[in-house]
């Protein structure tokens, strides 16, 4: 089954703020484990999830896995993404569309935080001057 992965970020009006999502998608793409890996954004920038889903269909995928690149389960995760997936399923009933849990819910997040803290221990920190 030809499967596409969509890394779905929030989107930002700030230049360069979306680079992390693009980089993660590129790294997943480089793994070669999936037929197609794309990124999309819910707001402020392109490509939109709808555009990317249509592109996946043109490339004849049978399954799309959407990975919400969010840290918390706010309105986008609990309402907006399910709504857009429901609409896509209605428009393309023969397409298997699944959504993973949001990235912030993954059990390795605590390990990532610990790694970041450990990284600070390797840095040389100079005392701050007081005014």
Sine and cosine of phi, psi and omega as CSV:
sin_phi,cos_phi,sin_psi,cos_psi,sin_omega,cos_omega
0.00,0.00,0.81,-0.59,0.01,-1.00
-0.97,0.22,0.88,-0.48,-0.10,-1.00
-0.89,-0.45,0.67,-0.74,0.11,-0.99
-0.94,-0.35,0.55,-0.84,0.09,-1.00
-0.89,-0.45,0.75,-0.66,0.07,-1.00
-0.89,-0.46,0.89,-0.46,0.12,-0.99
-1.00,0.07,0.92,-0.40,-0.14,-0.99
-0.95,-0.30,0.94,-0.35,0.01,-1.00
-0.98,-0.21,0.08,-1.00,0.00,-1.00
-0.95,0.32,-0.77,0.64,-0.13,-0.99
0.99,-0.16,0.47,-0.88,-0.05,-1.00
-0.50,-0.86,0.48,-0.88,0.11,-0.99
-0.99,0.13,-0.25,0.97,-0.01,-1.00
-0.98,0.20,0.78,-0.62,0.00,-1.00
-0.86,0.51,0.76,-0.65,0.05,-1.00
0.99,0.10,-0.14,0.99,-0.05,-1.00
-0.92,0.38,-0.35,0.94,-0.04,-1.00
-1.00,-0.06,0.05,1.00,-0.08,-1.00
-0.89,0.46,-0.52,0.85,-0.01,-1.00
-0.89,0.46,-0.71,0.70,0.01,-1.00
-0.89,0.46,-0.68,0.73,0.02,-1.00
-0.89,0.45,-0.65,0.76,0.00,-1.00
-0.91,0.41,-0.69,0.73,0.02,-1.00
-0.88,0.47,-0.69,0.72,0.04,-1.00
-0.87,0.49,-0.67,0.75,0.01,-1.00
-0.90,0.44,-0.64,0.77,0.01,-1.00
-0.92,0.39,-0.66,0.75,0.05,-1.00
-0.91,0.42,-0.65,0.76,0.03,-1.00
-0.86,0.51,-0.69,0.72,-0.02,-1.00
-0.89,0.46,-0.42,0.91,-0.01,-1.00
-0.89,0.46,-0.44,0.90,0.02,-1.00
0.96,0.27,0.20,0.98,-0.05,-1.00
-0.99,0.14,-0.24,0.97,-0.10,-1.00
-0.76,-0.65,0.54,-0.84,-0.04,-1.00
-0.88,0.47,-0.60,0.80,-0.07,-1.00
-0.51,-0.86,0.72,-0.70,0.08,-1.00
-0.75,-0.67,0.82,-0.57,-0.03,-1.00
-0.75,-0.66,0.20,-0.98,0.13,-0.99
-0.85,-0.53,0.42,-0.91,0.05,-1.00
-0.49,-0.87,0.27,-0.96,-0.02,-1.00
-0.71,-0.70,0.61,-0.80,-0.01,-1.00
-0.97,0.26,-0.56,0.83,-0.11,-0.99
-0.63,-0.78,0.38,-0.93,0.25,-0.97
0.94,0.33,-0.36,0.93,-0.06,-1.00
-0.51,-0.86,0.13,-0.99,-0.02,-1.00
-0.90,-0.44,0.29,-0.96,0.08,1.00
-0.99,0.15,0.44,-0.90,0.05,-1.00
-0.99,0.13,0.34,-0.94,0.06,-1.00
-0.85,0.52,-0.63,0.78,0.00,-1.00
-0.88,0.47,-0.69,0.73,0.03,-1.00
-0.88,0.47,-0.68,0.73,-0.04,-1.00
-0.94,0.35,-0.63,0.78,0.06,-1.00
-0.87,0.49,-0.71,0.71,0.03,-1.00
-0.88,0.48,-0.64,0.77,0.05,-1.00
-0.89,0.46,-0.65,0.76,0.03,-1.00
-0.88,0.47,-0.66,0.75,0.02,-1.00
-0.89,0.45,-0.66,0.75,0.04,-1.00
-0.88,0.48,-0.47,0.88,0.01,-1.00
-1.00,-0.04,0.21,0.98,0.15,-0.99
0.88,0.48,0.65,0.76,0.12,-0.99
-0.98,0.20,0.48,-0.88,0.05,-1.00
-0.98,-0.22,-0.32,0.95,-0.04,-1.00
-0.64,-0.77,0.64,-0.77,0.09,-1.00
-0.83,-0.56,0.78,-0.62,0.08,-1.00
-0.94,-0.35,0.88,-0.47,0.01,-1.00
-0.99,-0.17,0.80,-0.60,0.01,-1.00
-0.93,-0.36,0.96,-0.27,0.02,-1.00
-0.93,0.36,0.92,-0.38,-0.02,-1.00
-1.00,0.04,0.94,0.35,-0.04,-1.00
-0.77,-0.63,0.49,-0.87,0.01,-1.00
-1.00,-0.02,-0.42,0.91,-0.05,-1.00
-0.76,-0.66,0.34,-0.94,-0.01,-1.00
-1.00,-0.08,0.89,0.46,0.04,-1.00
-0.98,0.17,-0.31,-0.95,-0.08,-1.00
-0.87,0.50,-0.57,0.82,0.01,-1.00
-0.91,0.42,-0.68,0.73,-0.04,-1.00
-0.96,0.30,-0.67,0.74,-0.11,-0.99
-1.00,0.04,-0.39,0.92,-0.06,-1.00
-0.85,-0.53,-0.84,0.55,-0.17,-0.98
-0.92,0.39,-0.71,0.71,-0.02,-1.00
-0.92,0.39,-0.73,0.68,0.07,-1.00
-0.84,0.54,-0.61,0.79,0.02,-1.00
-0.90,0.43,-0.69,0.72,-0.02,-1.00
-0.93,0.36,-0.55,0.83,0.05,-1.00
-0.94,0.35,-0.67,0.74,0.06,-1.00
-0.86,0.52,-0.68,0.74,0.02,-1.00
-0.90,0.43,-0.69,0.73,0.02,-1.00
-0.89,0.45,-0.63,0.78,0.03,-1.00
-0.91,0.42,-0.62,0.79,0.05,-1.00
-0.90,0.43,-0.67,0.75,-0.02,-1.00
-0.96,0.29,-0.46,0.89,-0.08,-1.00
-0.71,-0.71,0.95,0.32,-0.10,-0.99
-0.90,0.43,-0.34,0.94,0.00,-1.00
-1.00,0.05,-0.08,1.00,-0.02,-1.00
-1.00,-0.07,0.76,-0.65,0.05,-1.00
-1.00,0.06,0.93,-0.38,0.00,-1.00
-0.89,-0.47,0.84,-0.54,0.04,-1.00
-0.82,-0.58,0.45,-0.90,0.02,-1.00
-0.85,-0.53,0.78,-0.63,0.08,-1.00
-0.98,0.19,0.09,-1.00,0.16,-0.99
-0.92,0.38,0.35,-0.94,0.01,-1.00
-0.94,0.34,0.47,-0.88,-0.12,-0.99
-0.83,0.55,-0.67,0.75,-0.04,-1.00
-0.89,0.46,-0.32,0.95,0.00,-1.00
-1.00,0.09,-0.14,0.99,-0.07,-1.00
-0.91,0.41,0.66,-0.75,-0.04,-1.00
-0.89,0.46,-0.32,0.95,0.02,-1.00
-0.98,0.19,-0.05,1.00,0.00,-1.00
-0.88,0.48,-0.61,0.79,0.03,-1.00
-0.89,0.45,-0.63,0.78,0.04,-1.00
-0.90,0.43,-0.65,0.76,0.03,-1.00
-0.88,0.48,-0.70,0.72,0.02,-1.00
-0.88,0.48,-0.70,0.71,0.03,-1.00
-0.87,0.48,-0.67,0.74,0.04,-1.00
-0.87,0.49,-0.66,0.76,0.01,-1.00
-0.91,0.42,-0.65,0.76,0.04,-1.00
-0.91,0.42,-0.71,0.71,0.03,-1.00
-0.86,0.51,-0.60,0.80,0.01,-1.00
-0.87,0.50,-0.57,0.82,0.00,-1.00
-0.93,0.38,-0.43,0.90,0.00,-1.00
-0.94,0.33,-0.38,0.92,0.00,-1.00
-1.00,0.06,-0.20,0.98,-0.01,-1.00
-1.00,0.07,0.56,-0.83,0.11,-0.99
-1.00,0.04,0.87,-0.49,-0.03,-1.00
-0.94,-0.33,0.84,-0.54,0.05,-1.00
-1.00,0.03,0.60,-0.80,0.02,-1.00
-0.88,0.48,0.59,-0.81,0.02,-1.00
-0.98,0.19,0.64,-0.77,0.06,-1.00
-0.98,0.18,0.64,-0.77,0.07,-1.00
-0.99,-0.10,0.53,-0.85,-0.01,-1.00
-1.00,0.03,0.00,0.00,0.00,0.00
